[in-house]
Amino acid sequence: MSTIDELNQGLIDIGDVATLLGRSERFVRRLVEENRISFVKVGKYVMFRRNEVEDWIDARTVPQKHFD
């Protein structure tokens, strides 16, 4: 049987996502409300899979232009 820690492995909360993005928790809540980022509802809590948040960030990263 899995422990709670094993089940929660990889899940992070709104505060952790805000830290990863360098933004406020309010900003992350707005992303959730607008369905602009994937999330998991655990009862009344909104959680995120860390790898999905990192993929979301990567998908929105604009590559640096190199000027010669």
C-alpha positions, 0 to 999 in steps of 0.5 A: 500500500502507498503512503501519503507521501508517495501519493503526493509525490510530484504534487505542489501547491499554489504557493510553490507554483507562484515561487516557480513563476516568480509571481503572486499566488493571486496570479496563479489562482487567476490562471486556474480560474481561466483554465490556462494551466492544468491542475488537480482538485484534491477536495477543496485544494488545488494542486499541480503536478510539478512536471506539468508546471515545468512543461507549461513554463517550457512551452511558453519560453521564447528563445533568445535571438542572437544578433551577429 
